[in-house]
Amino acid sequence: YQRKYMGDSSTCQHLVDVKKRMPGLSQTVGQVLERLNCPDINVRLHAIRDMKNAIIGNRTKKIAYIEAGALPRLVELLQVCFSEPSMLVQLAATLGSFAHGSEDLTAMVEACDVMSSLCFCLHHQDEKVVEGTAKAIRILLQSPNTNRSEILKKNTRRKLLDMLCSTDDGFAELAASIFARSCRTAEEQAMLVQEGAESFLLNILYRTTHPKCQEAVLDALSCLCMDNKAVCSPLAYDTSTIAKIFQLVRDPRCRTRLAAIRCITHIYRAEPTANWSSEVSVVVLPALVKLLSDTGSPLSQAAQVLAILTADNDDMQKAACDLDAVPRLVSLLRTPDPEALVEDDLKENVYDALASLSSLREDLRKMVIDSSVLPLLVLSLGDRNAKVRAAACRCCRSLSRSVKHLRTSLVEAGVAMPLFRLLHDSSLEVQTYASAALCNIILDFSPMRKIIMDQGGVNRLIEMSKSHDNALRLNSVWALKNLLFMSDSTTKVLVIRQLTFQGLFDLINDADIGVQEQALTLLRNFVFGKLEDLERFFDGAGSELSRVIEKKLCSPNDEIIGQALYVLCNIATGSERHKAFVMQPVILEKIHQYLSHSKASVRVAATWCIINLTWKQPDWASSFQSRVATLRGMGFENRLQAMLQDPDVDVKDRVRYALEQFQAAQQEDENGDQR
């Protein structure tokens, strides 16, 4: 057992403290364990009952029994006593009691390979054994870290589906709650739907009036619906199902209301144009916001659902804020007793809800900042729980999208240094979200930019750009790109010396398309501005640059093509050497090709290249006419004439500007001939 699970330091210290304070406990525990080895089944049965009664609600005694080796013996008895139903019922209840209360206790129980034995007992003929076993499994699944592979094996899955079909609401509730805790991936959803789980759940929902059964069924349906359009779309247009769920949104019981709201939220997210969708903001959202302050309400889950419902939907975000969602959420981060602690999962979900509400609208960001949440947010960036730190980073990211507050409130709150420290966090998730928040904080207009740079932020971001994790690599390159936006030459030199030209080209050729795009934009920002910046890049990597750009102009990805064109656009603002780079036939052919691209943003980028190539600079008048002649000879002017009827306004504006420069060049050439 000890080889499989090593308790954390707090658990180990707890054991030492127990032995010091309660020397007699070890003796009692030992006596109970001795009785477990007695050949008399009644003695063993009473020993298990005594153990169960002793540990219920008592963490100290649980740990004492675990330390004495009780768990492996209980699992062993579970495996060998299949013919003794009363023994199996007590064993399942005792194992469930051990697992109940905290994730570390659950991990200790699971480490004994108990799940496979419990799943085997689900097939027992005795209904009490099945019920007790299912309850123990449900307790184990309360931890997100529990291995669910045994639950999803075919035999276990089929048994649970049989239980769903039972007319006994207790059995149906247990099966539904187990599915709700074990179905997380698209493959698992598809597996259960193919075997009829969705239909079974709906049948129960229509017939049962048992509150706990309704909640379990709605939770299971929510798991099947989450991010699954194939499941949600038929339900969205099933008027009976939608009417039933809306009926339960108005249920007097908080948990039933929330389960129904969660279910309808997932369906609405998949089908936002269904004919009942207007009812979401009128019925569902007010009921959900009210749950944030209802006595006895599952507050953490309510905040979590609010984050999902309002994500990327500015109308829903505004409606939620009009219902006072922000002050209700912030109040959950405070306790009447200064010494009391807010639960970790509640803090995590509140910050995610605030992040969602402030992600799109400036007025809502101001509302969140004005709620006095920033001091709490900064404290949470240093929270002991990694999930809370990550959620606080996500909230910082949303709030830092405000240019005004980047200069004022966030600076005054002291967000920069805690975020920077999180770039070195032990949690990869925290590093990822901290780097995402820094993408905004490191922009040119942010006063916090210098703080990050002075603390070695450039070096750390470059280190992270070499990570094997795609998201971390993407965020670090994004932050470096923002650092170079409108930056001075000193900053550009600092970055390229540490990153190196080859390091930049490696990122431009990264396996992840998002990293490629951000690396190209980094290059675009580097070559924008002063002539000396362009010269520095050409002197250091001009020949390789040509190969890289040619390759990216052949990309199947529109965003990559667009960024490559903007790199050329900025290069074309430079000297004759730089313009000659863009005038290479292979590059001009691609620019001409992309003037006819299906995407307007690509056509705009290609047109900008022509504008910069035909811009006359007094010192280089002769080469200017030569460039214009080359471009005209390749058919650029004719192509631009045809684009005057482009359906996109921005394209037409750029095309007119480019044609004016062609016409100005022609007039100048004609005037020169007359002289």
ZADRENTOR-111559 format. One line per field, with one value per residue (C-alpha): residue in one letter; z, y, x. Coordinates in steps of 0.25 Angstrom, whole numbers, plus 5000, padded with zeros to 4 digits. Each point is the difference from the previous one (the first is absolute). Layout:
residues N
res: c(A ...)
c3: c(Z ...)
c2: c(Y ...)
c1: c(X ...)
***
This chain:
residues 675
res: c(Y Q R K Y M G D S S T C Q H L V D V K K R M P G L S Q T V G Q V L E R L N C P D I N V R L H A I R D M K N A I I G N R T K K I A Y I E A G A L P R L V E L L Q V C F S E P S M L V Q L A A T L G S F A H G S E D L T A M V E A C D V M S S L C F C L H H Q D E K V V E G T A K A I R I L L Q S P N T N R S E I L K K N T R R K L L D M L C S T D D G F A E L A A S I F A R S C R T A E E Q A M L V Q E G A E S F L L N I L Y R T T H P K C Q E A V L D A L S C L C M D N K A V C S P L A Y D T S T I A K I F Q L V R D P R C R T R L A A I R C I T H I Y R A E P T A N W S S E V S V V V L P A L V K L L S D T G S P L S Q A A Q V L A I L T A D N D D M Q K A A C D L D A V P R L V S L L R T P D P E A L V E D D L K E N V Y D A L A S L S S L R E D L R K M V I D S S V L P L L V L S L G D R N A K V R A A A C R C C R S L S R S V K H L R T S L V E A G V A M P L F R L L H D S S L E V Q T Y A S A A L C N I I L D F S P M R K I I M D Q G G V N R L I E M S K S H D N A L R L N S V W A L K N L L F M S D S T T K V L V I R Q L T F Q G L F D L I N D A D I G V Q E Q A L T L L R N F V F G K L E D L E R F F D G A G S E L S R V I E K K L C S P N D E I I G Q A L Y V L C N I A T G S E R H K A F V M Q P V I L E K I H Q Y L S H S K A S V R V A A T W C I I N L T W K Q P D W A S S F Q S R V A T L R G M G F E N R L Q A M L Q D P D V D V K D R V R Y A L E Q F Q A A Q Q E D E N G D Q R)
c3: c(5000 5004 4986 4993 5008 5008 5008 5000 5011 5007 5001 5005 5011 5004 5002 5009 5008 5002 5006 5010 5004 4999 5004 5003 4986 4993 5010 4997 4985 5001 5007 4990 4989 5007 5000 4985 4999 5009 4992 5007 4989 5011 5007 4987 4997 5014 4998 4987 5006 5012 4991 4991 5012 5006 4987 4996 5000 5007 4992 5011 5002 4985 4998 5012 4994 4986 5007 5007 4986 5000 4986 4993 5010 4997 4985 5001 5008 4989 4990 5008 5007 4987 5006 5013 4996 5014 5000 4986 5005 5012 4992 4989 5011 5008 4987 4996 5014 4999 4987 5004 5004 4993 4987 5007 5007 4987 4994 5011 4998 4985 5001 5005 4987 5006 4988 4992 5012 5002 4986 5000 5012 4992 4993 5013 5001 5013 4998 5013 4996 4987 5007 5010 4989 4991 5012 5003 4985 5000 5012 4993 4987 5008 4998 4986 5001 5002 4989 4992 4990 5008 5000 4985 4997 4992 5011 5011 4990 4996 5015 5002 4988 5006 5013 4992 4994 5014 5006 5013 5001 5009 4990 4989 5008 5004 4985 4995 5010 4997 4985 5004 5007 4990 4986 4996 4986 4986 4998 5014 4996 4987 5006 5010 4990 4990 5011 5003 5013 4995 4997 5013 5008 4993 5003 5015 4999 4995 5010 5013 5011 5009 5002 5001 4988 4992 5004 4997 4986 4997 5004 4991 4988 5002 4999 4987 4995 5004 4987 4992 4989 4995 5013 5002 4987 5000 5015 4996 4991 5009 5005 5011 5005 5000 5007 5011 5003 5000 5010 5009 4999 5008 5010 5015 5003 4998 4995 4990 4994 4998 4994 4990 4997 4998 4990 4992 5000 4992 4991 4998 4997 4989 4994 5004 4989 5004 5001 5015 5002 5003 5013 5005 5003 5006 5008 5001 5003 5011 5007 4999 5005 5012 5004 5002 5013 5004 5013 4998 4986 4994 4998 4993 4989 4998 4997 4991 4992 4999 4994 4989 4997 4998 4993 4987 5000 5003 5001 5010 5008 5000 5004 5012 5004 5000 5010 5009 4998 5002 5015 5003 4995 5007 5013 4999 5001 5014 5013 5012 5008 4996 5005 4991 4987 4987 4994 4988 4990 5003 4998 4987 4994 5005 4993 4987 5001 5001 4989 4991 5003 4998 4987 4989 5005 5006 5009 5006 5003 5007 5008 5005 5003 5007 5009 5008 4996 4996 5014 5001 4986 5003 5013 4992 4990 5012 5005 5004 4991 4985 4994 5008 4995 4985 5002 5005 4988 4991 5007 4999 4985 4998 5008 4993 4987 5004 4996 5010 5012 4995 5003 5013 5009 4996 5002 5014 5004 4997 4991 4992 5010 5005 4985 4997 5011 4995 4987 5010 5006 5003 4992 4985 5000 5008 4992 4987 5005 5007 4986 4994 5009 4998 4985 5003 5012 4991 4989 4997 5007 5013 5011 5005 4988 5006 5013 4993 4991 5012 5007 4989 4993 4986 5004 5007 4988 4990 5009 5000 4985 4999 5009 4995 5004 4988 5008 5009 4987 4993 5012 5002 4985 5000 5012 4993 4987 5009 5006 4987 4995 4998 5008 4999 4994 5014 5003 4987 5001 5014 4995 4988 5007 5010 4990 4988 4986 4999 5012 4993 4987 5008 5007 4986 4995 5013 5000 5006 4990 5011 5004 4985 4999 5012 4997 4986 5007 5009 4987 4995 5012 5000 4986 5002 5003 4998 4989 5009 5005 4986 4997 5013 4996 4986 5004 5010 4992 4986 4992 5010 5000 4986 5001 5012 4993 4987 5008 5008 4988 4995 5013 5000 5012 4997 5013 4997 4986 5005 5010 4990 4991 5011 5003 4985 5001 5012 4992 4988 5008 5001 4991 4986 5005 5008 4989 4990 5010 4998 4985 4998 4989 5008 5011 4990 4994 5013 5004 4986 5003 5014 4994 4995 5014 5005 5013 5001 5011 4990 4989 5009 5004 4986 4995 5012 4994 4987 5006 5007 4988 4992 5011 4994 5009 4995 5001 4991 4989 4989 5006 5004 4985 4997 5011 4995 4986 5004 5008 4989 4990 5009 5000 5014 4995 4992 5011 5010 4989 5001 5015 5001 5000 5012 5010 5012 5003 5006 4988 4990 5009 4999 4985 4997 5008 4992 4987 5003 5002 4986 4994 5007 4995 4985 5001 5005 4989 4989 5006 5000 4985 4997 5006)
c2: c(5000 5010 4997 5005 5013 5009 5010 5015 5006 5005 4986 4994 5011 4997 4985 5005 5009 4989 4990 5011 5004 4987 4989 4990 5002 4991 4989 5001 5000 4988 4992 5003 4996 4987 4997 5001 4988 4992 4987 5003 5008 5007 5005 5006 5006 5007 5004 5007 5007 5005 5005 5007 5006 5005 5007 5007 5015 4998 5002 4997 4986 4998 5003 4992 4988 5003 5000 4987 4993 4999 5004 4988 4990 5006 4999 4986 4996 5007 4990 4988 5002 5000 4989 5009 5011 5006 5001 5006 5011 5004 4999 5010 5009 5000 5003 5011 5006 5000 5007 5010 5014 5004 4997 4995 4989 4997 4998 4991 4991 4999 4997 4986 4997 5000 5004 4987 4992 5010 4999 4985 5001 5008 4987 4993 4994 5007 5014 5005 4996 5007 5013 5000 4998 5011 5010 4997 5002 5013 5005 4996 5008 5012 5003 5004 4992 4987 4990 4998 4989 4988 5008 5001 4986 4993 4991 5011 5010 4990 4997 5015 5001 4989 5007 5013 4992 4995 5005 5002 5015 4997 4991 5010 5011 4993 4995 5015 5006 4990 5003 5015 4999 4990 5006 5011 4998 5000 4986 4996 5008 4993 4987 5002 5007 4988 4991 5008 5007 5013 4993 4993 5013 5008 4989 5001 5015 4999 4990 5003 5010 4996 5013 4993 4991 5012 5007 4988 4998 5015 4999 4988 5007 5012 4991 4994 5014 5008 5005 4989 5006 4986 4997 5015 5003 4989 5004 5015 4997 4990 5009 4989 4999 5015 5003 4990 5006 5014 4995 4995 5013 5006 4988 5005 4992 5007 4987 4996 5014 5001 4986 5004 5013 4993 4991 5011 5008 4989 4999 5015 5001 4990 5005 5015 5003 4990 5006 5000 5006 5014 4993 4998 5014 5002 4987 4993 5011 5007 4986 4997 5014 4999 4986 5008 5006 4989 4993 4986 5002 4993 5013 4995 4992 5012 5009 4989 4999 5015 5000 4990 5007 5014 4996 5008 5005 5015 5001 4989 5007 5013 4994 4992 5013 5008 4989 5004 4987 5007 5005 4986 4993 5009 4999 4985 5003 5006 4993 5007 4994 5005 4987 4992 4995 5000 4986 4998 4995 5012 5010 4993 5001 5014 5005 4992 5006 5014 4998 4995 5013 5009 4994 5008 5013 5012 5005 4986 5000 5013 4994 4989 5009 5009 4989 5000 4986 5004 4999 4986 4996 5004 4991 4989 5000 4995 4990 4986 4993 5000 5000 5013 5006 4996 5006 5013 5001 4998 5011 5009 4997 5005 5012 5004 5001 5014 5010 5010 4991 4995 5014 5002 4990 4987 5008 5005 4986 4995 4989 4999 4994 4989 4996 5000 4991 4990 4998 4992 4993 4985 4998 5000 5004 5012 5004 4999 5009 5010 5001 5003 5011 5006 5001 5012 5006 5000 5009 5013 5009 4992 5006 4986 4996 5006 4993 4987 5003 5004 4987 4992 4997 5000 4988 4992 5002 4995 4988 4997 5001 4988 4992 4987 5005 5006 5010 5005 5001 5008 5010 5003 5003 5008 5008 5002 5005 5010 5004 5004 5007 5015 4997 5008 4994 4997 4991 4993 4998 4994 4990 4995 4999 4990 4993 5000 5001 4985 4999 5009 4992 4987 5006 5005 4985 4994 4988 5008 5010 5010 5001 5002 5011 5008 4998 5006 5012 5001 5001 5010 5009 4999 5005 5011 5014 5005 4996 4996 4989 4994 5001 4993 4988 5000 5000 4989 4991 5005 4988 4991 5010 4998 4985 5001 5011 4992 4988 5007 5006 4986 4996 4994 5009 5014 5006 4996 5005 5014 5001 4997 5011 5010 4996 5004 5012 5005 4996 5008 5013 4999 5004 4995 4988 4996 5003 4992 4988 5002 5002 4985 4994 4988 5009 5010 4988 4996 5014 5001 4987 5004 5013 4990 4992 4996 5007 5015 5001 4993 5009 5012 4996 4997 5014 5006 4994 5007 5013 5000 4995 5012 5010 5011 5004 5012 4994 4988 5006 4992 4986 5004 5001 4987 4993 5006 4995 4986 5000 5005 4990 4989 5004 5006 5013 4993 4990 5012 5007 4987 5001 5013 4992 4991 4998 5003 5015 4999 4993 5011 5011 4994 4997 5015 5005 4990 5004 5015 4997 4993 5011 5010 4993 5000 5015 5002 4991 5007 5014 4996 4995 5014 5007)
c1: c(5000 5011 5007 4987 4997 5009 4991 5003 5009 4987 4995 5013 5001 4985 5004 5012 4990 4990 5010 5004 4987 4992 5010 4988 4994 5011 4997 4985 5002 5009 4990 4989 5010 5003 4985 5000 5009 4991 4995 4986 4992 4991 5013 5005 4987 4999 5014 4997 4988 5008 5010 4989 4994 5013 5005 4987 5003 5013 5012 5010 4995 4999 5015 5003 4993 5007 5014 4997 4997 4985 4997 5008 4993 4986 5002 5005 4987 4992 5006 4999 4986 4992 4990 4998 4990 5000 5015 5001 4990 5008 5013 4995 4994 5013 5009 4990 5002 5015 4999 4990 5005 5012 5008 5012 4991 4994 5014 5004 4988 5001 5015 4996 4994 4986 4992 5001 4995 4989 4996 5000 4990 4990 4997 4996 4985 4998 4994 5005 5014 4998 4995 5011 5011 4994 5000 5015 5003 4993 5008 5013 4996 4998 5015 5003 5013 4993 5003 4987 5005 4993 4987 5000 5004 4989 4994 5000 4994 4989 4997 4998 4991 4992 4999 4995 4989 4995 4987 5007 5003 5012 5007 4997 5006 5012 5003 4997 5009 5012 4998 5000 5014 5006 4997 5009 5006 4993 5003 4993 4988 4999 5002 4988 4991 5002 4995 4988 5004 4993 4987 5000 5003 4989 4990 5004 4998 4986 4995 5007 4997 5011 5009 5013 4997 4996 5013 5009 4993 5002 5014 5002 4993 5009 5012 4995 4997 5013 5007 4992 4991 4996 4993 4995 4994 4989 4997 4999 4989 4993 4989 4996 5014 5002 4987 5003 5014 4994 4990 5011 5008 4988 5001 4999 5013 5013 5008 4989 4999 5015 5001 4989 5007 5013 4993 4993 5013 5007 4989 4999 5015 4999 4987 4999 4990 4989 4986 5001 5013 4995 4994 5014 5003 4986 4998 5013 5010 4992 4998 5015 5004 4990 5007 5013 4993 4990 5002 5004 5003 5012 5007 5013 4992 4991 5012 5006 4987 4999 5015 4995 4987 5006 5013 5002 4986 5000 4985 4999 5012 4993 4987 5007 5006 4987 4995 5011 5008 5014 4997 4994 5012 5010 4993 5002 5015 4998 4996 4993 5012 5013 5007 4991 5005 4992 5000 5009 4990 4991 5012 5004 4986 4997 5013 4996 4986 5006 5010 4988 4992 5011 5006 4993 4995 5007 4988 5000 5015 4998 4988 5009 5012 4990 4995 5013 5004 5015 5006 4994 5004 5015 4999 4995 5011 5008 4990 5005 4991 5004 4986 4997 5013 4997 4986 5005 5009 4988 4993 5012 5001 4986 5001 5013 4994 4996 5010 4995 5001 5014 5005 4992 4993 5008 5013 4995 4996 5014 4996 5013 5010 4991 4997 5014 5004 4989 5009 5008 4989 5001 4986 5001 4985 5004 5012 4991 4989 5010 5007 4987 4997 5014 4997 4991 5008 5013 4994 5007 4990 5000 5008 5002 5008 5013 4998 4999 5013 5008 4997 5006 4986 5006 5010 4989 4990 5011 5002 4985 5000 5008 4990 4995 4986 4993 4991 5012 5008 4989 4998 5015 5001 4988 5005 5014 4992 4992 5013 5006 4987 5004 5013 5013 5013 5006 4988 5001 5015 4998 4990 5007 5013 4994 4990 5010 4996 5000 4991 4990 5000 4998 4988 4995 5001 4994 4991 4989 4993 4997 5014 5004 4990 5005 5014 4998 4993 5012 5009 4990 5001 5015 5002 4990 5005 5014 5009 5011 4991 4998 5015 5003 4991 5005 5014 4998 4990 4996 5003 4992 4989 4998 4998 4991 4991 4999 4996 4989 4994 4997 4993 4986 4996 4994 5005 5015 4999 4994 5011 5011 4994 5001 5014 5003 4991 5009 5013 4995 5000 5016 5011 5002 5007 4988 4990 5009 4997 4985 5002 5005 4992 4996 4995 4993 4993 4994 4996 4992 4994 4995 4993 4990 4999 4986 5003 4999 5011 5010 4996 5002 5014 5004 4995 5008 5013 4997 4997 5014 5007 4994 5002 5010 5012 5007 5014 4997 4992 5006 4998 4986 4996 5007 4992 4987 5003 5003 4987 4992 5007 4996 4985 4999 4993 4990 4997 4998 4991 4991 5000 4993 4987 5005 4988 5009 5001 5014 5005 4994 5006 5014 4999 4996 5012 5009 4994 5002 5015 5001 4993 5009 5013 4994 4998 5013 5007 4992 5004 5014 4999 4995 5011)
***
